[in-house]
């Protein structure tokens, strides 16, 4: 399957999960101010949701590894560019739409979009370099 290093996929997924934990530890109080659902989740964390997030990270890492495999050897700088471009083309665009059409608070969108930027870049670099 395009020379995907599945160990790199797992490591990238775990790294993305840990990075998200740190991200929301840092920005969680601010997010709780604009999201009642997030605030409630902080009060009663549910372990199954963490398993879902790990699953999401695995899927994301596998898809990124596949796309980077299609591109070929990219090195860390190329992987960084892939992560940033995917963030702009997918995540950032989605959050702009959510802000405009669903009235998602800018602070909420910025916090989540930042998390996705970190995840996409981190995963892309790990699976892009560790092929």
C-alpha positions as CSV (number, residue, x, y, z in Angstrom):
1,X,0.0,0.0,0.0
2,X,2.3,2.7,-1.3
3,X,5.1,1.8,1.1
4,X,3.2,3.0,4.2
5,X,5.1,2.6,7.4
6,X,2.3,1.5,9.7
7,X,4.4,2.0,12.8
8,X,4.9,5.6,11.7
9,X,1.1,5.9,11.3
10,X,0.5,4.6,14.8
11,X,3.2,6.9,16.3
12,X,1.9,9.9,14.4
13,X,-1.7,9.2,15.6
14,X,-0.5,8.9,19.2
15,X,1.6,12.1,18.8
16,X,-1.4,13.9,17.4
17,X,-3.6,12.7,20.3
18,X,-1.1,13.8,22.9
19,X,-0.7,17.2,21.1
20,X,-4.5,17.6,21.1
21,X,-4.6,16.8,24.8
22,X,-1.9,19.5,25.5
23,X,-3.7,21.9,23.1
24,X,-7.0,21.6,24.9
25,X,-5.3,21.7,28.3
26,X,-3.9,25.1,27.4
27,X,-7.0,26.4,25.6
28,X,-9.8,24.4,27.3
29,X,-10.8,27.1,29.8
30,X,-11.3,29.6,27.0
31,X,-13.2,27.1,24.9
32,X,-15.4,26.2,27.8
33,X,-16.5,29.9,27.9
34,X,-18.0,29.7,24.4
35,X,-19.0,26.0,24.4
36,X,-21.4,24.6,27.0
37,X,-20.9,21.2,25.5
38,X,-17.1,21.4,26.0
39,X,-17.5,22.8,29.5
40,X,-19.8,19.9,30.4
41,X,-17.3,17.4,28.9
42,X,-14.6,18.9,31.1
43,X,-16.7,18.2,34.2
44,X,-17.6,14.6,33.2
45,X,-14.9,13.2,30.8
46,X,-16.0,10.0,29.1
47,X,-13.3,7.5,28.3
48,X,-15.1,6.2,25.2
49,X,-14.8,9.7,23.6
50,X,-11.0,9.5,24.0
51,X,-11.0,6.2,22.2
52,X,-12.9,7.8,19.3
53,X,-10.4,10.6,19.2
54,X,-7.6,8.1,19.0
55,X,-9.5,6.3,16.2
56,X,-9.9,9.6,14.3
57,X,-6.2,10.2,14.7
58,X,-5.4,6.8,13.3
59,X,-7.6,7.3,10.3
60,X,-6.1,10.8,9.7
61,X,-2.6,9.5,9.9
62,X,-3.3,6.6,7.5
63,X,-4.9,8.9,5.0
64,X,-2.0,11.4,5.2
65,X,0.5,8.6,4.9
66,X,-1.4,7.4,1.8
67,X,-1.4,10.8,0.2
68,X,2.2,11.5,1.0
69,X,3.0,8.1,-0.5
70,X,1.3,9.2,-3.7
71,X,3.5,12.3,-3.8
72,X,6.7,10.4,-3.0
73,X,9.6,11.4,-0.9
74,X,8.8,14.8,0.5
75,X,11.2,15.3,3.4
76,X,10.2,17.2,6.5
77,X,9.8,20.5,4.7
78,X,7.6,19.0,2.0
79,X,5.6,17.2,4.7
80,X,5.2,20.5,6.5
81,X,3.8,22.1,3.4
82,X,1.4,19.2,2.8
83,X,0.1,19.6,6.4
84,X,-0.3,23.3,6.1
85,X,-2.0,23.1,2.6
86,X,-4.4,20.5,3.8
87,X,-5.2,22.6,6.8
88,X,-5.9,25.6,4.6
89,X,-7.9,23.7,2.1
90,X,-9.9,21.6,4.4
91,X,-10.0,22.7,8.1
92,X,-9.6,26.4,7.8
93,X,-12.2,26.6,5.0
94,X,-14.6,24.5,7.0
95,X,-14.3,26.7,10.0
96,X,-14.9,29.9,8.0
97,X,-18.1,28.3,6.7
98,X,-19.1,27.4,10.3
99,X,-18.5,30.9,11.5
100,X,-20.5,32.5,8.6
101,X,-23.4,30.1,8.3
102,X,-23.7,28.5,11.8
103,X,-22.6,31.4,13.8
104,X,-19.9,29.4,15.5
105,X,-18.0,31.8,17.8
106,X,-14.7,33.0,16.4
107,X,-12.8,31.9,19.5
108,X,-14.2,28.4,19.3
109,X,-13.3,28.1,15.6
110,X,-9.8,29.5,16.2
111,X,-9.1,27.0,19.0
112,X,-10.3,24.0,17.0
113,X,-8.6,25.2,13.8
114,X,-5.4,25.6,15.7
115,X,-5.7,22.1,17.0
116,X,-6.2,20.8,13.5
117,X,-3.2,22.7,12.2
118,X,-1.0,21.2,14.9
119,X,-2.4,17.7,14.2
120,X,-2.1,17.9,10.4
121,X,1.4,19.3,10.5
122,X,2.6,16.8,13.1
123,X,1.2,13.8,11.4
124,X,2.4,14.9,8.0
125,X,5.9,15.4,9.2
126,X,6.1,12.0,11.0
127,X,4.6,9.9,8.2
128,X,6.4,12.0,5.6
129,X,9.9,11.6,7.1
130,X,9.5,8.2,8.6
131,X,8.8,6.2,5.4
